[in-house]
Structures are given as structure tokens and as C-alpha cells.
Amino acid sequence: MTSIKPSDMQLVLLTTACQRQDGSLLPPPASLGNQEARTRKAIRALIRHGLAVEHKGVDAIRVWRTEDDIVIGVVITDAGRAVIEPESNLASVRQDNASDEDTDRRPMPITAVIAPTRPATKRALVLNLLKRAGGCTLAEIVNETGWLPHTSRAALTGLRKKGHAIIADKQGGVTSYQIASAA
């Protein structure tokens, strides 16, 4: 993977993950505040640069995304730990000194780590939002993707043209969009 100079937010996420038993980046620490879109963007960059990896089968508060019935979280990699703890040789510590402290800090077994089954594109992100129970609003799409409202509406139109049955439901002056379930 390419080298990256992590942003402050990414460093906070990696540091927090190093301190957790399971190595999870989620939930983000309270010190980051309510910046869900920025946090998701930071985590996507960490995954892209190999400092974090997707991991299936996590608890509800650690969910990064879902795919069908599979819940997927995000954990720090050895490369991510090396960014936070550059003076330690993590691979040799894990193999030679498997003490209780090292075992506690290790992420889930590598057999549980999965590669994304599809590219983490904004279109895939919008599809996941639309598949949620209750769907999503235009504001949520804008917040998650960073697109402008007209771009988000155009993406919905593009998904319809590709064959996705998207329904709109207006309640209380707010329109929510959802993939129509096949009954």
C-alpha cells in the first residue's frame, strides 16, 4: 500500500483502536464529536492505505457496514499499529512474546478478516443507505457521500435507470428513499 501521513482524526482513530482489545476503530471516541461523515471518510482512507481492514461479525456498536445479513466492522492492521507505535517491531513481538498484554491488544484472528466483496464506492454507500429499514433522506445521502443535493438526486435517478426500484415516501415534509422490497 502507499504511504500516508495520517490526519489528526485518523491518528485519534488509530490510537483508540490500539487501546482496544479487538482493535476496532468503531465506535469513534467521544473526543471526535458528532462528525460521522468526516469519520467515515477518514476510515475509508485508512482502509485504502492498508492501515485498517474490514472484519466480519462484530457487535452492533462496532458496525462499519452491512452486506446482506453480514455485519462488518473495521480493525487496525499491523501497518496501522506501526504508525502509532513505530519503535516496536509488532510482528516479532506477536510471535516471540505472546504475553497476555500482547494477546489482549491483538485484533481478531486473521481468518475472520475479509476483503471487501465490492469496491467501497459512493454508489455502494448510497445503495446500503437505501437498503436500511426506513431508507434514508436526501440529507443523509448528502452527509454520507459529501455530494451536493442535486448530485445526490442525480445518483438516485441513475440507480433507477440501472434497474433499482427506489420508492419515495414523504412524511412530515421530509422525503425518505428506499429500495422497494421484493414481496
N, C-alpha and C positions, 0 to 999 in steps of 0.2 A: 504494500500500500504506500501511498505518498505520505511524505512527512507533513505535519500540520503544526502550526503554532496555535494551541487551543485558546479560545476566548476566555474571558473571566467566567462566564456562565458555564462553559464546558469544563473548566478546571474545577469549579464547585461541584458539578455533577460527577466528575471522575473521582474527586476526593471523597465525596459522600459514598460512592459505590465501593471505594477501597475500604471504608469503615464498616460496611455491611457484610454480614455473614455470607449472603448469597451473591454479593457483588452487583446487585441490581441498581440501575440508575434511577429507577422509579420507586416510590413517588419522589418528585424533586423536593429538596429541602425547603423548609418554610422561608429561609432567607432569600430565596429567589422570588418570592411573592407570587402574584397571580399573573404569570406570563406564559400561559400554555402554548401559544403559537411560537414564541421565541424558543421555549424549551424544546418543543418538538423539532424545530429547525436545527437547534444545536445538537440534539441526539441523532438526527439523520446524518449530520456531518460527521459525528463520531463513528457511526456505523460505516459510512462511506470510506473513512480513512483507517478502518481496522482497529480503532481504539475501543469499540464496543461491538457486540454481536447480538443478534436476536436469539431468544431462548424460549422454547415452548413449555407450557404447563406452569404458570405462575399464579399467585393469589390475585384476587380482584384489584387490590390497590396497586399492583405492580404491572398491570396490563399496558402494553405499548400499542398493540393492535390485535384484532381477531381475524381469523380466516376460517370461515365455516364455523365449526364448533371448537376450534383450537384457539386458546388464548396464548399470546406471545408477548414476552417481556423483553427487556434489554439488559445485558450484563456487561461488565467491563472485561476486556481481554488482557492478556499479559502485556501487550503493547501499551494499553491504556494505563496499566499499573506502572509501567516503566516511565511514563510521562510524569506521574505523581511521585514515584519513588525511584529516581534514576540511579541512585547509588547501589541499589540492591540488584543482585542477579536472580531474578524470580524463578527462572527455570531450575537452576541448581538448588535453590532453597527448597523448592517443592519436592525435588527428587531425593536430595540428601538429608534434609532436616524436616521431615513431615511431622513437626510437633503439633500439639493441639492448637496453638495460636495460628500457625500457618494453615492448618486444616480449616479453621473457622473462617479465615479470610478468603479461602478459595471459592470461586464461583461454582455453580452446579457442574456435574460431570460433563465431559465433552460430548458424551453420547446424547445428551439432552439438547445440545446446541444445534440449531438448524440454520441453514442458509435461507434467505428469503425465497419464497417459491415464485414470486413475481417481482419485478422491479418496483422499488418504492417511489412510484411516480405520483404526481399530484392527482392525476386521474384516478389511480388506485385508491388514494386517500379519500377522494370525493365518493367513490363507489362504497368504501367502507362506511362513510358517514351516512350515505343513503340507505344502507342495509341495517342500520341500527333500529331498534324498536322506537317508533315515533319519528324516525327520519332525522332531518336536520333543517335548519333555516338557512337562508341565504347568508345571514350574518355569520353563522358558524362556518360555512364554506369559505367565506372571505377571511375569517380569523385563522382557520387551519392552513389555508393554501397561500395566503398573502396576496391573492389576486384582488383586483378591483371588482365591484359588484357586476359591472357589465361583462367582464371576463368570466365570472362565475356563472352568470346566466347563459353565456355562450357555451360554456362547458356542459351545462345541463342539456342544452339543445343538441350538442354534439353526441352526448351519451344516448339521447333519444334516437338520433339518426343511426347510431350503431346498434340499435335494437333493444336497448334497455327500456322497460316500461316504467317510467317515472311518473308518479302521481303527485299532484299538489293539493294540499288541504289547508284552507285558511281558517284559523281560529283566533278570535280576539284581535283581528287586524294583522296577524303575523302568518305568513305562508310558510308551511313546512313541506319539504320534498322527501319522497321516499320511493324506494324500488317497490313496485307492486309485487306482492307475494303470489306465487303460482298456487292456486287453490285446487 
